[in-house]
Amino acid sequence: MDGGTPGSERGDPARAAQGGGVGRGGGVRVGIYGHSAGGTAAAQAAYEDCRIRAVVNLEGYLDHPSDRLGEPAPLFPVARYGMDRPMLLLGTDGFRNADIDRSWSAMLDHPGQHTLWRQIDDAMHWVFSDFAAMVPQLQADGLMTAEGRDRMVGALDPARSVPMVRDHVLTFFERNLP
């Protein structure tokens, strides 16, 4: 990308009308991240606002909810048209399904993209929240079963999962927001 209007060459009329360009923020480093619906919102916000230089999506779908069971729903513009700035898609092996795979794969299919897809194994969706540290304590105190813990945050010990998530996010922003 040469600093022109992002999106215009991909046929998105809303982006073509936006104007502006990447890298005109006077050295300001802006990144955004979010989990679940917040990850979806972060990805779409970065797509719509060129001032956001990097984005981390922690298991947020990049498509609309389906009206019909078993049928794919339309992709959000960020997944449909791609983005010209770095994005990290960070997920877990326990939350993967056809919708996540389809919408995240769409991000990777755009030529010249800067999108990475990483996965944390032995983990579930809520490992990206405070539950990662709290749920194992609830289990240890007898307030939750091991099965309940595994369904929420996975079997990965918080001594490993919490730093792992933090390191993925911080390393990504350190590399992409110089």
N, CA, C and O atoms as a DFTB+ gen file, in Angstrom:
712 C
 N C O
     1  1       0.852      -1.178       0.000
     2  2       0.000       0.000       0.000
     3  2       0.891       1.232       0.000
     4  3       1.904       1.259       0.699
     5  1       0.543       2.221      -0.750
     6  2       1.398       3.389      -0.905
     7  2       0.893       4.605      -0.149
     8  3       1.342       5.715      -0.436
     9  1      -0.025       4.449       0.809
    10  2      -0.550       5.588       1.558
    11  2      -1.783       6.170       0.908
    12  3      -2.286       7.196       1.366
    13  1      -2.291       5.546      -0.151
    14  2      -3.512       6.003      -0.799
    15  2      -4.727       5.639       0.044
    16  3      -4.612       5.387       1.244
    17  1      -5.854       5.616      -0.574
    18  2      -7.082       5.326       0.141
    19  2      -7.259       3.831       0.319
    20  3      -7.557       3.131      -0.648
    21  1      -7.079       3.311       1.560
    22  2      -7.249       1.878       1.768
    23  2      -8.674       1.458       1.431
    24  3      -9.635       2.155       1.757
    25  1      -8.792       0.330       0.788
    26  2     -10.099      -0.188       0.467
    27  2     -10.560       0.140      -0.934
    28  3     -11.317      -0.629      -1.527
    29  1     -10.119       1.276      -1.486
    30  2     -10.627       1.686      -2.788
    31  2     -10.260       0.704      -3.878
    32  3     -11.059       0.454      -4.781
    33  1      -9.054       0.137      -3.808
    34  2      -8.645      -0.797      -4.837
    35  2      -9.314      -2.144      -4.690
    36  3      -9.221      -2.979      -5.590
    37  1      -9.993      -2.378      -3.566
    38  2     -10.677      -3.647      -3.353
    39  2     -12.174      -3.515      -3.602
    40  3     -12.907      -4.482      -3.391
    41  1     -12.650      -2.369      -4.037
    42  2     -14.032      -2.221      -4.430
    43  2     -15.006      -1.940      -3.299
    44  3     -16.207      -2.139      -3.482
    45  1     -14.552      -1.493      -2.152
    46  2     -15.458      -1.185      -1.057
    47  2     -15.777       0.309      -1.114
    48  3     -14.921       1.125      -0.773
    49  1     -16.985       0.688      -1.535
    50  2     -17.306       2.097      -1.709
    51  2     -17.257       2.904      -0.414
    52  3     -16.910       4.085      -0.439
    53  1     -17.598       2.288       0.709
    54  2     -17.546       3.023       1.980
    55  2     -16.121       3.420       2.308
    56  3     -15.878       4.535       2.768
    57  1     -15.168       2.516       2.076
    58  2     -13.765       2.813       2.351
    59  2     -13.204       3.792       1.337
    60  3     -12.380       4.634       1.692
    61  1     -13.627       3.706       0.087
    62  2     -13.120       4.611      -0.940
    63  2     -13.507       6.048      -0.628
    64  3     -12.756       6.974      -0.936
    65  1     -14.671       6.242      -0.020
    66  2     -15.137       7.585       0.304
    67  2     -14.476       8.144       1.552
    68  3     -14.534       9.350       1.790
    69  1     -13.847       7.289       2.353
    70  2     -13.292       7.716       3.629
    71  2     -12.096       8.648       3.458
    72  3     -11.971       9.628       4.193
    73  1     -11.222       8.359       2.506
    74  2     -10.028       9.176       2.298
    75  2      -8.984       8.914       3.359
    76  3      -9.147       8.026       4.195
    77  1      -7.920       9.680       3.327
    78  2      -6.847       9.519       4.305
    79  2      -5.913       8.408       3.911
    80  3      -6.063       7.802       2.850
    81  1      -4.956       8.140       4.758
    82  2      -4.000       7.094       4.448
    83  2      -3.313       6.582       5.683
    84  3      -3.427       7.171       6.758
    85  1      -2.610       5.503       5.537
    86  2      -1.880       4.889       6.632
    87  2      -0.612       5.684       6.882
    88  3       0.040       6.145       5.945
    89  1      -0.270       5.841       8.145
    90  2       1.009       6.448       8.479
    91  2       1.003       7.955       8.531
    92  3       2.070       8.569       8.549
    93  1      -0.143       8.562       8.554
    94  2      -0.194      10.028       8.608
    95  2      -0.561      10.528       9.991
    96  3      -1.070      11.638      10.140
    97  1      -0.303       9.714      11.003
    98  2      -0.692      10.072      12.361
    99  2       0.373      10.834      13.120
   100  3       0.236      10.990      14.333
   101  1       1.432      11.322      12.477
   102  2       2.451      12.089      13.155
   103  2       3.213      11.279      14.184
   104  3       3.601      11.817      15.221
   105  1       3.436      10.002      13.926
   106  2       4.206       9.163      14.824
   107  2       3.401       8.552      15.951
   108  3       3.966       7.846      16.786
   109  1       2.116       8.796      16.004
   110  2       1.284       8.218      17.040
   111  2       1.120       6.729      16.771
   112  3       0.854       6.311      15.644
   113  1       1.284       5.933      17.832
   114  2       1.169       4.483      17.706
   115  2      -0.152       4.054      18.331
   116  3      -0.335       4.150      19.544
   117  1      -1.063       3.585      17.501
   118  2      -2.371       3.173      17.987
   119  2      -2.612       1.721      17.604
   120  3      -2.575       1.358      16.429
   121  1      -2.858       0.905      18.609
   122  2      -3.243      -0.480      18.403
   123  2      -4.537      -0.736      19.147
   124  3      -4.908       0.015      20.049
   125  1      -5.214      -1.790      18.766
   126  2      -6.489      -2.116      19.399
   127  2      -6.577      -3.634      19.541
   128  3      -6.094      -4.379      18.688
   129  1      -7.201      -4.077      20.629
   130  2      -7.438      -5.507      20.779
   131  2      -8.779      -5.705      21.456
   132  3      -9.305      -4.805      22.110
   133  1      -9.320      -6.892      21.287
   134  2     -10.567      -7.219      21.941
   135  2     -10.788      -8.715      21.939
   136  3     -10.199      -9.451      21.146
   137  1     -11.650      -9.151      22.844
   138  2     -11.967     -10.573      23.007
   139  2     -13.430     -10.801      22.650
   140  3     -14.303     -10.020      23.029
   141  1     -13.686     -11.877      21.920
   142  2     -15.035     -12.295      21.557
   143  2     -15.684     -11.199      20.710
   144  3     -15.126     -10.822      19.680
   145  1     -16.837     -10.680      21.111
   146  2     -17.463      -9.599      20.339
   147  2     -16.551      -8.371      20.305
   148  3     -16.588      -7.593      19.352
   149  1     -15.736      -8.202      21.342
   150  2     -14.765      -7.103      21.344
   151  2     -13.677      -7.299      20.305
   152  3     -13.165      -6.324      19.753
   153  1     -13.312      -8.556      20.028
   154  2     -12.346      -8.843      18.966
   155  2     -12.927      -8.540      17.606
   156  3     -12.240      -8.015      16.730
   157  1     -14.200      -8.872      17.428
   158  2     -14.903      -8.537      16.193
   159  2     -14.924      -7.025      16.011
   160  3     -14.607      -6.518      14.934
   161  1     -15.298      -6.309      17.062
   162  2     -15.364      -4.853      17.004
   163  2     -13.992      -4.238      16.748
   164  3     -13.877      -3.280      15.983
   165  1     -12.954      -4.777      17.377
   166  2     -11.599      -4.257      17.173
   167  2     -11.166      -4.431      15.719
   168  3     -10.609      -3.510      15.122
   169  1     -11.419      -5.609      15.150
   170  2     -11.029      -5.864      13.760
   171  2     -11.762      -4.935      12.807
   172  3     -11.153      -4.361      11.904
   173  1     -13.065      -4.786      13.004
   174  2     -13.837      -3.926      12.110
   175  2     -13.467      -2.458      12.300
   176  3     -13.422      -1.705      11.327
   177  1     -13.201      -2.038      13.542
   178  2     -12.785      -0.655      13.802
   179  2     -11.465      -0.351      13.100
   180  3     -11.301       0.718      12.511
   181  1     -10.526      -1.291      13.164
   182  2      -9.238      -1.085      12.506
   183  2      -9.409      -1.010      10.990
   184  3      -8.719      -0.241      10.320
   185  1     -10.310      -1.793      10.464
   186  2     -10.594      -1.759       9.029
   187  2     -11.144      -0.392       8.616
   188  3     -10.787       0.136       7.563
   189  1     -12.010       0.170       9.451
   190  2     -12.677       1.430       9.118
   191  2     -11.860       2.665       9.465
   192  3     -12.106       3.735       8.908
   193  1     -10.896       2.545      10.367
   194  2     -10.142       3.714      10.825
   195  2      -8.649       3.470      10.620
   196  3      -8.031       2.696      11.350
   197  1      -8.083       4.134       9.624
   198  2      -6.676       3.935       9.266
   199  2      -5.704       4.431      10.329
   200  3      -4.508       4.151      10.242
   201  1      -6.187       5.160      11.325
   202  2      -5.300       5.595      12.410
   203  2      -4.915       4.426      13.299
   204  3      -3.901       4.489      13.994
   205  1      -5.704       3.367      13.288
   206  2      -5.385       2.165      14.057
   207  2      -4.389       1.363      13.239
   208  3      -4.714       0.875      12.157
   209  1      -3.187       1.229      13.752
   210  2      -2.076       0.666      12.989
   211  2      -1.909      -0.844      13.129
   212  3      -1.243      -1.467      12.302
   213  1      -2.508      -1.446      14.172
   214  2      -2.392      -2.894      14.381
   215  2      -3.565      -3.345      15.240
   216  3      -4.083      -2.583      16.057
   217  1      -3.983      -4.613      15.040
   218  2      -5.151      -5.121      15.755
   219  2      -4.923      -6.575      16.175
   220  3      -4.337      -7.372      15.444
   221  1      -5.408      -6.889      17.381
   222  2      -5.409      -8.261      17.878
   223  2      -6.862      -8.648      18.127
   224  3      -7.577      -7.988      18.880
   225  1      -7.283      -9.733      17.478
   226  2      -8.625     -10.273      17.644
   227  2      -8.499     -11.576      18.422
   228  3      -7.945     -12.557      17.926
   229  1      -9.018     -11.575      19.646
   230  2      -8.987     -12.755      20.508
   231  2     -10.331     -13.486      20.371
   232  3     -11.267     -13.231      21.130
   233  1     -10.407     -14.362      19.429
   234  2     -11.571     -15.215      19.167
   235  2     -12.867     -14.461      18.922
   236  3     -13.911     -14.800      19.480
   237  1     -12.791     -13.446      18.093
   238  2     -14.007     -12.781      17.643
   239  2     -14.333     -13.224      16.223
   240  3     -13.465     -13.223      15.350
   241  1     -15.575     -13.600      15.999
   242  2     -16.010     -13.977      14.646
   243  2     -15.888     -12.790      13.706
   244  3     -16.032     -11.643      14.129
   245  1     -15.625     -13.053      12.447
   246  2     -15.537     -12.000      11.437
   247  2     -16.652     -12.139      10.406
   248  3     -16.505     -11.749       9.248
   249  1     -17.766     -12.703      10.858
   250  2     -18.954     -12.789      10.013
   251  2     -20.189     -12.515      10.861
   252  3     -20.158     -12.613      12.087
   253  1     -21.273     -12.169      10.178
   254  2     -22.542     -11.935      10.857
   255  2     -23.088     -13.263      11.392
   256  3     -22.743     -14.325      10.875
   257  1     -23.927     -13.210      12.410
   258  2     -24.591     -14.442      12.839
   259  2     -25.471     -14.973      11.704
   260  3     -26.091     -14.191      10.983
   261  1     -25.526     -16.269      11.548
   262  2     -26.304     -16.875      10.478
   263  2     -27.786     -16.873      10.817
   264  3     -28.181     -17.125      11.956
   265  1     -28.599     -16.583       9.807
   266  2     -30.053     -16.657       9.973
   267  2     -30.560     -18.089       9.874
   268  3     -31.644     -18.414      10.359
   269  1     -29.757     -18.942       9.237
   270  2     -30.173     -20.326       9.009
   271  2     -29.099     -21.269       9.546
   272  3     -27.922     -21.161       9.202
   273  1     -29.533     -22.188      10.389
   274  2     -28.623     -23.146      10.986
   275  2     -27.873     -23.919       9.906
   276  3     -28.478     -24.465       8.984
   277  1     -26.559     -23.959      10.031
   278  2     -25.732     -24.719       9.108
   279  2     -25.342     -23.986       7.838
   280  3     -24.560     -24.505       7.042
   281  1     -25.874     -22.785       7.636
   282  2     -25.523     -22.008       6.439
   283  2     -24.582     -20.875       6.827
   284  3     -24.788     -20.216       7.846
   285  1     -23.551     -20.646       6.020
   286  2     -22.632     -19.557       6.343
   287  2     -23.309     -18.194       6.221
   288  3     -24.177     -17.981       5.375
   289  1     -22.893     -17.300       7.074
   290  2     -23.419     -15.931       7.068
   291  2     -22.464     -15.026       6.303
   292  3     -21.314     -15.397       6.070
   293  1     -22.927     -13.840       5.909
   294  2     -22.038     -12.910       5.209
   295  2     -20.868     -12.478       6.090
   296  3     -21.012     -12.293       7.298
   297  1     -19.718     -12.324       5.461
   298  2     -18.530     -11.846       6.175
   299  2     -18.647     -10.353       6.449
   300  3     -19.271      -9.621       5.680
   301  1     -18.044      -9.904       7.551
   302  2     -17.912      -8.478       7.786
   303  2     -16.934      -7.913       6.753
   304  3     -16.115      -8.661       6.219
   305  1     -17.000      -6.618       6.462
   306  2     -16.103      -6.047       5.452
   307  2     -14.622      -6.315       5.698
   308  3     -13.874      -6.513       4.740
   309  1     -14.178      -6.327       6.949
   310  2     -12.762      -6.570       7.231
   311  2     -12.333      -7.931       6.684
   312  3     -11.228      -8.060       6.156
   313  1     -13.188      -8.944       6.804
   314  2     -12.857     -10.272       6.287
   315  2     -13.126     -10.375       4.786
   316  3     -12.428     -11.097       4.075
   317  1     -14.130      -9.658       4.313
   318  2     -14.474      -9.716       2.895
   319  2     -13.413      -9.032       2.027
   320  3     -13.044      -9.545       0.971
   321  1     -12.927      -7.871       2.478
   322  2     -11.998      -7.087       1.661
   323  2     -10.555      -7.145       2.141
   324  3      -9.644      -6.802       1.388
   325  1     -10.330      -7.570       3.372
   326  2      -8.976      -7.614       3.905
   327  2      -8.555      -6.274       4.478
   328  3      -9.294      -5.291       4.429
   329  1      -7.358      -6.263       5.018
   330  2      -6.836      -5.052       5.645
   331  2      -5.352      -4.944       5.342
   332  3      -4.660      -5.955       5.223
   333  1      -4.870      -3.734       5.218
   334  2      -3.485      -3.510       4.825
   335  2      -2.560      -3.245       6.011
   336  3      -1.437      -2.773       5.831
   337  1      -3.025      -3.547       7.215
   338  2      -2.221      -3.373       8.416
   339  2      -2.156      -4.680       9.191
   340  3      -2.975      -5.569       8.959
   341  1      -1.210      -4.817      10.097
   342  2      -1.034      -6.082      10.817
   343  2      -2.224      -6.448      11.709
   344  3      -2.776      -5.615      12.428
   345  1      -2.593      -7.728      11.630
   346  2      -3.648      -8.270      12.485
   347  2      -3.206      -9.629      13.005
   348  3      -2.690     -10.460      12.258
   349  1      -3.417      -9.840      14.299
   350  2      -3.194     -11.138      14.917
   351  2      -4.544     -11.727      15.259
   352  3      -5.329     -11.118      15.985
   353  1      -4.817     -12.912      14.737
   354  2      -5.990     -13.691      15.108
   355  2      -5.503     -14.733      16.108
   356  3      -4.816     -15.683      15.730
   357  1      -5.850     -14.565      17.365
   358  2      -5.385     -15.476      18.411
   359  2      -6.578     -16.264      18.934
   360  3      -7.528     -15.698      19.475
   361  1      -6.512     -17.583      18.761
   362  2      -7.612     -18.433      19.159
   363  2      -7.157     -19.593      20.018
   364  3      -5.982     -19.711      20.366
   365  1      -8.113     -20.451      20.354
   366  2      -7.837     -21.647      21.147
   367  2      -8.288     -22.876      20.363
   368  3      -9.129     -22.786      19.469
   369  1      -7.717     -24.014      20.713
   370  2      -8.150     -25.255      20.055
   371  2      -9.540     -25.667      20.515
   372  3     -10.226     -26.397      19.800
   373  1      -9.970     -25.226      21.674
   374  2     -11.263     -25.629      22.209
   375  2     -12.449     -24.845      21.697
   376  3     -13.588     -25.254      21.921
   377  1     -12.227     -23.744      21.023
   378  2     -13.322     -22.892      20.557
   379  2     -13.489     -22.933      19.043
   380  3     -14.432     -22.349      18.509
   381  1     -12.599     -23.603      18.361
   382  2     -12.638     -23.621      16.893
   383  2     -13.915     -24.277      16.397
   384  3     -14.360     -25.296      16.925
   385  1     -14.485     -23.676      15.384
   386  2     -15.646     -24.244      14.713
   387  2     -15.632     -23.757      13.265
   388  3     -14.757     -22.984      12.876
   389  1     -16.588     -24.203      12.481
   390  2     -16.605     -23.887      11.053
   391  2     -16.713     -22.388      10.793
   392  3     -16.114     -21.888       9.841
   393  1     -17.465     -21.661      11.619
   394  2     -17.632     -20.218      11.393
   395  2     -16.343     -19.447      11.658
   396  3     -15.962     -18.581      10.871
   397  1     -15.672     -19.760      12.769
   398  2     -14.380     -19.122      13.049
   399  2     -13.397     -19.467      11.936
   400  3     -12.738     -18.584      11.388
   401  1     -13.300     -20.740      11.607
   402  2     -12.356     -21.159      10.564
   403  2     -12.637     -20.460       9.243
   404  3     -11.705     -20.011       8.575
   405  1     -13.900     -20.358       8.856
   406  2     -14.247     -19.731       7.576
   407  2     -13.939     -18.232       7.587
   408  3     -13.326     -17.716       6.653
   409  1     -14.358     -17.546       8.630
   410  2     -14.166     -16.094       8.639
   411  2     -12.691     -15.722       8.849
   412  3     -12.216     -14.743       8.274
   413  1     -11.976     -16.482       9.655
   414  2     -10.554     -16.184       9.840
   415  2      -9.756     -16.580       8.607
   416  3      -8.816     -15.881       8.231
   417  1     -10.114     -17.683       7.978
   418  2      -9.426     -18.084       6.738
   419  2      -9.603     -17.032       5.654
   420  3      -8.701     -16.812       4.847
   421  1     -10.757     -16.386       5.632
   422  2     -10.994     -15.321       4.645
   423  2      -9.965     -14.200       4.809
   424  3      -9.512     -13.623       3.820
   425  1      -9.595     -13.894       6.056
   426  2      -8.574     -12.856       6.298
   427  2      -7.231     -13.276       5.712
   428  3      -6.498     -12.448       5.171
   429  1      -6.914     -14.548       5.818
   430  2      -5.625     -15.049       5.345
   431  2      -5.569     -15.196       3.833
   432  3      -4.483     -15.275       3.259
   433  1      -6.726     -15.234       3.181
   434  2      -6.782     -15.450       1.736
   435  2      -6.486     -14.210       0.906
   436  3      -6.299     -14.314      -0.307
   437  1      -6.442     -13.049       1.528
   438  2      -6.193     -11.811       0.771
   439  2      -4.705     -11.669       0.469
   440  3      -3.879     -11.778       1.375
   441  1      -4.357     -11.427      -0.785
   442  2      -2.929     -11.302      -1.132
   443  2      -2.294     -10.085      -0.452
   444  3      -2.921      -9.037      -0.299
   445  1      -1.054     -10.255      -0.057
   446  2      -0.297      -9.153       0.538
   447  2      -0.747      -8.794       1.941
   448  3      -0.432      -7.709       2.430
   449  1      -1.468      -9.673       2.589
   450  2      -1.973      -9.373       3.926
   451  2      -0.877      -9.512       4.975
   452  3       0.164     -10.131       4.751
   453  1      -1.149      -8.923       6.105
   454  2      -0.244      -8.974       7.252
   455  2      -0.947      -9.660       8.417
   456  3      -0.760      -9.276       9.572
   457  1      -1.746     -10.665       8.119
   458  2      -2.541     -11.340       9.141
   459  2      -1.872     -12.629       9.571
   460  3      -1.456     -13.440       8.744
   461  1      -1.774     -12.805      10.894
   462  2      -1.237     -14.031      11.486
   463  2      -2.351     -14.732      12.245
   464  3      -3.197     -14.082      12.859
   465  1      -2.351     -16.045      12.203
   466  2      -3.315     -16.851      12.963
   467  2      -2.503     -17.723      13.902
   468  3      -1.705     -18.547      13.456
   469  1      -2.704     -17.545      15.196
   470  2      -2.021     -18.338      16.202
   471  2      -3.055     -19.020      17.088
   472  3      -4.174     -18.531      17.241
   473  1      -2.672     -20.155      17.670
   474  2      -3.598     -20.925      18.484
   475  2      -2.935     -21.337      19.796
   476  3      -1.764     -21.718      19.819
   477  1      -3.688     -21.257      20.874
   478  2      -3.256     -21.738      22.178
   479  2      -3.969     -23.066      22.416
   480  3      -5.198     -23.133      22.407
   481  1      -3.191     -24.114      22.629
   482  2      -3.758     -25.443      22.814
   483  2      -4.131     -25.703      24.276
   484  3      -3.614     -25.057      25.188
   485  1      -5.034     -26.657      24.477
   486  2      -5.545     -27.030      25.803
   487  2      -6.232     -25.861      26.485
   488  3      -6.186     -25.731      27.708
   489  1      -6.868     -25.013      25.691
   490  2      -7.520     -23.820      26.223
   491  2      -8.895     -23.650      25.581
   492  3      -9.196     -24.246      24.547
   493  1      -9.712     -22.829      26.217
   494  2     -11.048     -22.508      25.738
   495  2     -11.220     -20.987      25.682
   496  3     -10.340     -20.226      26.087
   497  1     -12.356     -20.580      25.179
   498  2     -12.666     -19.188      24.857
   499  2     -12.379     -18.192      25.983
   500  3     -11.856     -17.108      25.725
   501  1     -12.712     -18.541      27.215
   502  2     -12.582     -17.573      28.304
   503  2     -11.177     -17.478      28.874
   504  3     -10.964     -16.778      29.864
   505  1     -10.202     -18.173      28.267
   506  2      -8.812     -18.059      28.708
   507  2      -8.270     -16.649      28.442
   508  3      -7.260     -16.247      29.020
   509  1      -8.948     -15.907      27.567
   510  2      -8.523     -14.547      27.241
   511  2      -9.087     -13.501      28.202
   512  3      -8.942     -12.301      27.969
   513  1      -9.720     -13.945      29.265
   514  2     -10.329     -13.028      30.228
   515  2      -9.784     -13.305      31.629
   516  3      -8.920     -14.163      31.813
   517  1     -10.296     -12.573      32.604
   518  2      -9.909     -12.791      34.006
   519  2     -10.255     -14.188      34.490
   520  3      -9.674     -14.680      35.458
   521  1     -11.209     -14.830      33.811
   522  2     -11.576     -16.195      34.197
   523  2     -10.383     -17.146      34.135
   524  3     -10.361     -18.143      34.856
   525  1      -9.404     -16.865      33.300
   526  2      -8.235     -17.746      33.187
   527  2      -7.575     -17.951      34.544
   528  3      -7.116     -19.052      34.848
   529  1      -7.524     -16.925      35.345
   530  2      -6.916     -17.028      36.678
   531  2      -7.941     -17.383      37.754
   532  3      -7.598     -18.049      38.731
   533  1      -9.188     -16.950      37.591
   534  2     -10.194     -17.146      38.635
   535  2     -10.805     -18.542      38.643
   536  3     -10.999     -19.120      39.712
   537  1     -11.106     -19.085      37.488
   538  2     -11.808     -20.371      37.416
   539  2     -11.016     -21.509      38.069
   540  3     -11.610     -22.309      38.791
   541  1      -9.692     -21.615      37.843
   542  2      -8.950     -22.668      38.548
   543  2      -8.998     -22.507      40.074
   544  3      -8.967     -23.503      40.798
   545  1      -9.072     -21.281      40.561
   546  2      -9.201     -21.067      42.006
   547  2     -10.565     -21.534      42.502
   548  3     -10.678     -22.113      43.583
   549  1     -11.607     -21.275      41.697
   550  2     -12.942     -21.756      42.057
   551  2     -12.966     -23.278      42.117
   552  3     -13.587     -23.863      43.005
   553  1     -12.288     -23.913      41.171
   554  2     -12.214     -25.375      41.173
   555  2     -11.455     -25.860      42.409
   556  3     -11.892     -26.799      43.075
   557  1     -10.332     -25.230      42.715
   558  2      -9.524     -25.641      43.872
   559  2     -10.302     -25.503      45.177
   560  3     -10.074     -26.261      46.120
   561  1     -11.222     -24.535      45.233
   562  2     -12.032     -24.323      46.437
   563  2     -13.301     -25.175      46.447
   564  3     -14.131     -25.043      47.346
   565  1     -13.452     -26.048      45.450
   566  2     -14.611     -26.929      45.394
   567  2     -15.875     -26.273      44.878
   568  3     -16.961     -26.838      45.006
   569  1     -15.751     -25.095      44.299
   570  2     -16.922     -24.364      43.815
   571  2     -17.208     -24.613      42.337
   572  3     -18.169     -24.080      41.781
   573  1     -16.368     -25.423      41.712
   574  2     -16.529     -25.726      40.293
   575  2     -15.887     -27.072      40.034
   576  3     -14.884     -27.419      40.658
   577  1     -16.456     -27.826      39.123
   578  2     -15.877     -29.127      38.776
   579  2     -14.741     -28.943      37.777
   580  3     -14.611     -27.889      37.155
   581  1     -13.928     -29.973      37.632
   582  2     -12.857     -29.955      36.634
   583  2     -13.446     -29.846      35.234
   584  3     -12.884     -29.172      34.371
   585  1     -14.583     -30.513      35.009
   586  2     -15.240     -30.442      33.702
   587  2     -15.727     -29.026      33.408
   588  3     -15.603     -28.540      32.284
   589  1     -16.283     -28.368      34.427
   590  2     -16.739     -26.978      34.261
   591  2     -15.579     -26.045      33.951
   592  3     -15.685     -25.160      33.102
   593  1     -14.476     -26.257      34.649
   594  2     -13.273     -25.455      34.386
   595  2     -12.807     -25.658      32.955
   596  3     -12.522     -24.692      32.246
   597  1     -12.729     -26.926      32.524
   598  2     -12.254     -27.220      31.170
   599  2     -13.156     -26.602      30.112
   600  3     -12.672     -26.161      29.070
   601  1     -14.473     -26.564      30.368
   602  2     -15.405     -25.960      29.401
   603  2     -15.232     -24.449      29.314
   604  3     -15.498     -23.857      28.268
   605  1     -14.791     -23.820      30.398
   606  2     -14.644     -22.355      30.386
   607  2     -13.282     -21.892      29.895
   608  3     -13.193     -21.070      28.983
   609  1     -12.219     -22.420      30.501
   610  2     -10.881     -21.900      30.203
   611  2      -9.919     -22.956      29.680
   612  3      -8.817     -22.626      29.240
   613  1     -10.324     -24.231      29.723
   614  2      -9.436     -25.306      29.287
   615  2      -8.598     -25.829      30.439
   616  3      -8.676     -25.339      31.565
   617  1      -7.800     -26.829      30.130
   618  2      -6.989     -27.502      31.143
   619  2      -5.640     -26.821      31.382
   620  3      -4.955     -27.135      32.355
   621  1      -5.260     -25.909      30.518
   622  2      -3.966     -25.239      30.637
   623  2      -3.878     -24.465      31.948
   624  3      -4.764     -23.674      32.272
   625  1      -2.811     -24.698      32.693
   626  2      -2.591     -24.038      33.979
   627  2      -2.475     -22.527      33.772
   628  3      -1.820     -22.085      32.828
   629  1      -3.109     -21.720      34.650
   630  2      -3.017     -20.265      34.493
   631  2      -1.598     -19.725      34.619
   632  3      -1.297     -18.650      34.100
   633  1      -0.719     -20.463      35.306
   634  2       0.682     -20.033      35.379
   635  2       1.317     -20.027      33.992
   636  3       2.306     -19.332      33.762
   637  1       0.752     -20.798      33.075
   638  2       1.223     -20.804      31.684
   639  2       0.313     -19.981      30.777
   640  3       0.802     -19.235      29.930
   641  1      -1.022     -20.108      30.945
   642  2      -1.943     -19.463      30.000
   643  2      -1.918     -17.942      30.092
   644  3      -1.903     -17.263      29.065
   645  1      -1.914     -17.403      31.296
   646  2      -1.952     -15.943      31.443
   647  2      -0.716     -15.294      30.817
   648  3      -0.868     -14.369      30.019
   649  1       0.512     -15.744      31.148
   650  2       1.681     -15.147      30.482
   651  2       1.703     -15.417      28.970
   652  3       2.184     -14.586      28.200
   653  1       1.186     -16.572      28.548
   654  2       1.180     -16.901      27.126
   655  2       0.321     -15.903      26.341
   656  3       0.745     -15.397      25.302
   657  1      -0.875     -15.628      26.838
   658  2      -1.751     -14.658      26.175
   659  2      -1.096     -13.286      26.181
   660  3      -1.027     -12.615      25.151
   661  1      -0.620     -12.879      27.337
   662  2       0.020     -11.564      27.463
   663  2       1.208     -11.445      26.512
   664  3       1.373     -10.417      25.855
   665  1       2.037     -12.486      26.435
   666  2       3.212     -12.445      25.563
   667  2       2.833     -12.371      24.085
   668  3       3.457     -11.634      23.322
   669  1       1.819     -13.129      23.677
   670  2       1.366     -13.044      22.281
   671  2       0.951     -11.614      21.924
   672  3       1.357     -11.080      20.892
   673  1       0.143     -11.007      22.787
   674  2      -0.384      -9.670      22.509
   675  2       0.733      -8.630      22.551
   676  3       0.864      -7.823      21.631
   677  1       1.536      -8.646      23.614
   678  2       2.604      -7.651      23.736
   679  2       3.649      -7.777      22.633
   680  3       4.080      -6.768      22.076
   681  1       4.055      -8.979      22.317
   682  2       5.047      -9.184      21.258
   683  2       4.515      -8.695      19.920
   684  3       5.242      -8.062      19.153
   685  1       3.253      -8.984      19.637
   686  2       2.657      -8.527      18.381
   687  2       2.678      -6.998      18.291
   688  3       3.076      -6.441      17.268
   689  1       2.253      -6.323      19.358
   690  2       2.230      -4.859      19.324
   691  2       3.654      -4.280      19.307
   692  3       3.897      -3.280      18.631
   693  1       4.583      -4.885      20.029
   694  2       5.952      -4.386      20.005
   695  2       6.545      -4.452      18.600
   696  3       7.266      -3.544      18.187
   697  1       6.244      -5.521      17.866
   698  2       6.756      -5.682      16.502
   699  2       6.061      -4.801      15.483
   700  3       6.663      -4.404      14.486
   701  1       4.793      -4.492      15.728
   702  2       3.998      -3.828      14.707
   703  2       3.640      -2.385      15.020
   704  3       3.010      -1.713      14.203
   705  1       4.029      -1.905      16.179
   706  2       3.847      -0.500      16.520
   707  2       5.192       0.096      16.957
   708  3       5.358       0.502      18.108
   709  1       6.141       0.141      16.026
   710  2       7.483       0.635      16.407
   711  2       7.477       2.101      16.796
   712  3       8.523       2.653      17.137
